[in-house]
Amino acid sequence: MDTLAPLDVEALQRGLVGLRLGGRVVYAPEVGSTNTLAGELAQDGAAEGTLVTTDFQTAGRGRVGRIWKERPNQQLALSLILRPGFPPHFLVMASALVVAQGIEAITGAQPDIKWPNDVLLHGRKICGALIEMSDGVAILGIGVNVNGELGDDPELQGRATTLAAALGHPVSREALAVEIVRRLDARYAALQTGGAAAQHDLRDAWRARLVTLGQRVAIRQRETTLHGLAEEVADDGALLLRLDDDQLTTVLWGDVE
């Protein structure tokens, strides 16, 4: 496997035939941000399920204003145009769950989830997701560190890794992308039509992989940091944090350490 080869777009398209999500694939060898491009396509009327991907993002974004550091031809960068008829926090849960399950199906590894939707392997981040909403349209961006290593980046090495580095062998980006999108397609369809039952099923499956619960954590919210014990998650995915003064507070967003 040539781990530096460009994405095999034809193989990706073949694997997504028949799905609502990924029915149209838009590929650019290099792009500022797949989320930005997907947003522009959505404004121009692109169909729900349109998938934007690239081999190199020059201005990728992460949650809480972070920059997503790109490694050309070694990562997955996927953005989907969605029009959910359900609360968007379920997309937060679904994005992490389908990536974790997809990695497990392809590699046999068992990733965890750090609240709300960072995917970890051996305690290090391998995937992040960013959801941007506007006028009923959701752009769901998923970035996965697949091949290569992070040893040349001391800032990242301590908290992040790649699948190849963690497992000791390269992983097919195309196979992983197909598995993730197929699982997301099924979850998304269930959420669109299944109501409360589908939402509870997703929440329970997502919660079962959370490694944050039962841990003392620091949650950074711009200039504020909350400290306490992560006790539970609410039905909507909010984190229930027992602060050091014994007050129970509901946390809707933040960067957990």
C-alpha positions in Angstrom: 0.0 0.0 0.0 1.4 3.4 -1.1 0.5 5.5 2.0 1.4 8.7 0.2 -0.8 8.0 -2.9 -3.7 10.4 -3.6 -7.1 9.2 -2.5 -8.6 6.7 -4.9 -11.8 8.6 -5.6 -13.3 6.0 -7.9 -12.9 3.3 -5.2 -14.6 5.7 -2.7 -17.5 6.3 -5.1 -17.9 2.6 -5.7 -18.1 1.9 -2.0 -20.8 4.5 -1.5 -23.2 3.4 -4.3 -26.8 3.3 -3.1 -26.3 5.5 -0.1 -28.1 8.7 0.6 -24.9 10.2 2.1 -22.0 10.2 -0.3 -24.2 9.9 -3.4 -22.2 12.7 -4.9 -18.5 13.0 -4.1 -16.7 16.3 -4.7 -12.9 15.9 -4.6 -10.2 18.5 -4.8 -6.5 17.6 -4.4 -6.0 20.7 -2.3 -8.6 23.0 -0.6 -8.6 25.6 2.1 -11.3 23.7 4.2 -13.7 21.0 3.1 -16.3 22.4 5.5 -16.0 25.8 3.8 -16.3 24.3 0.3 -19.2 22.2 1.5 -20.9 25.3 2.9 -20.5 27.1 -0.4 -21.9 24.2 -2.3 -24.9 24.0 0.1 -25.6 27.7 -0.5 -25.6 27.0 -4.2 -28.2 24.3 -3.7 -26.1 21.1 -3.5 -28.1 18.1 -2.5 -28.2 16.7 1.0 -25.6 14.0 1.3 -23.0 15.7 -0.9 -19.6 14.6 0.3 -16.5 16.9 0.0 -13.1 15.4 0.4 -9.4 16.3 -0.3 -5.9 15.1 0.2 -4.7 18.4 1.7 -6.4 21.1 3.6 -4.5 24.4 4.0 -6.9 26.0 6.5 -8.7 23.1 8.3 -10.6 23.9 11.4 -11.3 22.0 14.6 -13.6 22.6 17.6 -13.3 25.6 19.9 -11.4 27.6 17.3 -8.5 25.2 17.0 -6.5 24.7 13.8 -6.6 21.2 12.3 -3.0 20.4 11.3 -2.9 18.7 7.9 -0.6 15.9 6.7 -1.0 15.6 2.9 -2.2 12.3 1.6 -2.2 10.6 5.0 -5.4 11.8 6.6 -9.1 11.6 5.9 -10.9 14.9 5.5 -14.6 14.4 4.9 -17.4 17.0 5.0 -21.1 16.2 4.4 -24.0 18.5 3.6 -26.9 17.5 5.9 -30.4 18.9 6.6 -31.3 17.2 9.9 -34.8 17.2 11.1 -33.6 16.5 14.7 -31.6 18.4 17.2 -28.0 18.8 16.0 -26.4 17.6 19.2 -27.3 14.1 18.0 -24.9 14.7 15.1 -22.2 15.3 17.7 -22.8 11.9 19.2 -23.2 10.2 15.8 -20.0 11.6 14.3 -17.9 10.2 17.1 -19.7 6.9 17.3 -19.6 6.0 13.6 -15.9 6.8 13.4 -15.1 4.7 16.4 -17.2 1.8 15.1 -15.8 2.2 11.6 -12.2 2.0 12.9 -13.1 -1.1 14.9 -14.7 -2.8 11.9 -11.7 -2.1 9.6 -8.8 -2.6 12.0 -10.1 -4.6 15.0 -8.9 -1.8 17.4 -11.3 -0.5 20.0 -11.3 3.3 20.1 -12.8 5.4 22.9 -14.6 8.7 22.8 -13.6 11.8 24.8 -16.6 14.0 25.5 -18.1 15.2 23.3 -16.8 13.8 20.1 -13.0 13.3 20.0 -12.1 9.7 19.1 -9.1 8.3 21.0 -6.9 5.2 20.5 -4.6 4.2 23.4 -5.5 7.5 25.0 -4.4 9.7 22.1 -6.6 11.6 19.7 -7.0 10.2 16.2 -10.2 12.0 15.1 -12.1 15.2 15.6 -15.3 16.4 14.1 -16.7 19.9 13.5 -20.4 20.7 12.9 -21.4 24.1 11.6 -25.1 25.1 11.4 -26.7 27.7 9.2 -30.4 28.1 8.1 -31.2 24.5 8.8 -28.1 23.1 7.0 -25.5 21.3 8.9 -22.0 20.8 7.6 -20.4 17.8 9.3 -16.6 17.7 9.0 -14.7 14.7 10.1 -10.9 14.5 10.2 -9.0 11.2 10.9 -5.2 10.8 11.3 -4.8 7.6 9.3 -1.3 7.0 8.1 2.2 8.4 8.8 3.5 9.4 12.2 3.5 12.5 14.3 7.0 12.1 15.7 8.2 15.3 13.8 5.6 17.4 15.7 6.4 17.5 19.4 3.3 19.6 20.1 1.0 16.9 18.7 2.9 13.8 19.6 2.0 13.8 23.3 -1.8 14.0 22.8 -2.4 12.7 19.3 -1.5 9.8 17.1 -2.3 8.1 13.8 -3.9 4.7 13.2 -0.8 3.5 11.5 1.5 4.5 14.4 -0.8 3.0 17.0 -1.4 -0.3 15.1 2.0 -0.7 13.5 0.7 -0.9 9.9 -0.9 1.4 7.3 -4.7 1.5 6.9 -6.6 2.0 3.7 -8.1 5.5 3.7 -10.7 4.5 1.1 -11.9 1.5 3.1 -12.1 3.5 6.3 -14.0 6.3 4.6 -16.6 4.0 3.1 -17.1 2.2 6.5 -17.6 5.5 8.3 -20.0 7.0 5.7 -22.0 3.8 5.5 -22.5 3.7 9.3 -23.3 7.4 9.3 -25.8 6.9 6.5 -27.7 4.3 8.6 -27.6 6.4 11.8 -28.7 9.5 10.0 -31.6 7.7 8.4 -32.7 6.3 11.8 -32.5 9.7 13.4 -34.5 11.3 10.6 -37.4 8.8 11.0 -37.0 7.0 14.3 -37.8 9.7 16.8 -37.0 9.3 20.5 -36.2 5.6 20.2 -33.4 6.2 17.7 -32.1 9.1 19.7 -32.0 7.0 22.9 -30.3 4.1 21.0 -27.6 6.5 19.7 -27.1 8.2 23.1 -26.6 4.8 24.8 -24.1 3.5 22.3 -22.2 6.8 22.4 -22.2 6.9 26.2 -20.8 3.3 26.3 -17.6 4.5 24.7 -17.1 7.6 26.7 -13.9 7.5 28.8 -14.6 10.9 30.3 -17.2 9.7 32.8 -15.9 9.0 36.3 -12.8 11.1 35.7 -11.6 14.4 37.2 -11.4 16.9 34.3 -10.7 20.4 33.4 -13.0 21.9 30.8 -11.7 25.0 29.0 -14.3 27.4 27.7 -12.2 30.3 26.2 -11.0 32.3 29.2 -12.8 30.1 31.8 -11.8 26.7 33.1 -14.2 24.4 35.0 -12.7 21.7 37.3 -14.6 18.8 38.7 -15.8 15.2 38.3 -17.5 14.1 35.1 -20.4 12.3 36.6 -22.8 11.6 33.8 -24.3 12.8 30.5 -27.8 14.0 30.0 -30.2 12.7 27.4 -29.1 15.5 25.0 -25.4 14.7 25.5 -24.6 17.5 27.9 -21.9 16.7 30.5 -23.0 16.7 34.1 -20.0 18.0 36.0 -19.7 17.9 39.8 -17.6 21.0 40.6 -15.1 21.2 43.4 -17.6 23.1 45.5 -20.0 20.1 45.1 -22.3 22.0 42.8 -23.6 19.9 39.8 -23.5 21.9 36.6 -24.5 21.2 33.1 -21.7 21.7 30.5 -22.8 22.1 26.9 -19.4 22.7 25.2 -15.7 23.0 26.0 -12.3 21.3 25.5 -11.8 18.5 28.1 -8.5 17.7 29.6 
